[in-house]
Amino acid sequence: ARERLMRIIDALPTLSSELLSETPQAAALVRSMALRAELAAVAGDSTEAGRWTSVVMTLWKGGDGDTQDVLARLGRAARRN
């Protein structure tokens, strides 16, 4: 799952910016980045976890309750590593 997720996110530079005009797709993209951070943390890859945690925190700073729950979880994982 981690490798497949990495391929999708790594392909972002090749995708059209129109992807971001679709709210569900844009939200799913950031959730994918959050999952990538969590998987990296579980795997003990603190560099990769920190990189994607930072990206998600930047994009979702000031978001609604659901996004804040994800940010809190990522923050806790970052402190453990």
C-alpha positions in Angstrom: 0.0 0.0 0.0 2.8 2.4 0.9 4.6 1.9 -2.4 1.4 2.4 -4.4 0.6 5.6 -2.5 4.1 6.9 -3.0 3.8 6.4 -6.8 0.6 8.3 -6.9 1.9 11.2 -4.8 5.2 11.3 -6.6 3.3 11.7 -9.9 1.7 14.9 -8.8 4.1 17.2 -10.9 2.8 15.4 -14.0 -0.9 16.1 -13.3 -3.0 19.0 -14.4 -3.7 21.7 -11.8 -7.4 21.2 -12.7 -7.3 18.3 -10.2 -7.4 20.9 -7.5 -10.6 22.5 -8.8 -12.4 19.4 -7.8 -13.0 19.6 -4.0 -13.3 15.9 -3.4 -10.2 15.1 -5.4 -8.2 17.8 -3.7 -9.3 16.7 -0.2 -8.4 13.1 -1.1 -5.0 14.2 -2.3 -4.2 15.8 1.1 -5.6 12.8 2.9 -3.3 10.6 0.9 -0.4 12.8 2.0 -1.5 12.4 5.6 -1.7 8.6 5.1 1.8 8.6 3.6 3.1 10.5 6.7 1.4 8.0 9.0 2.8 5.0 7.1 6.3 6.4 7.2 6.0 7.0 10.9 4.9 3.4 11.5 7.8 2.2 9.3 10.2 4.3 11.4 11.1 6.7 8.6 11.1 9.9 10.5 12.4 12.0 7.6 9.6 11.0 5.3 7.0 11.2 8.0 8.2 14.7 8.9 8.2 15.8 5.3 4.6 14.8 4.7 3.4 15.9 8.1 4.7 19.3 7.4 3.0 19.5 4.0 -0.3 18.4 5.5 -0.1 20.8 8.4 0.6 23.7 6.0 -2.3 22.8 3.7 -4.8 22.2 6.4 -3.8 24.8 9.0 -7.0 26.5 10.1 -9.2 23.7 8.6 -12.4 22.3 10.0 -12.8 19.7 12.8 -12.1 16.7 10.6 -8.9 18.1 9.3 -7.8 19.2 12.8 -8.3 15.6 14.0 -5.9 14.4 11.3 -3.4 17.2 12.2 -3.6 16.2 15.9 -2.9 12.6 15.1 0.0 13.5 12.8 1.4 15.8 15.5 1.3 13.0 18.1 3.1 10.6 15.7 5.7 13.2 15.0 6.4 13.7 18.8 6.8 9.9 19.2 9.4 9.7 16.5 
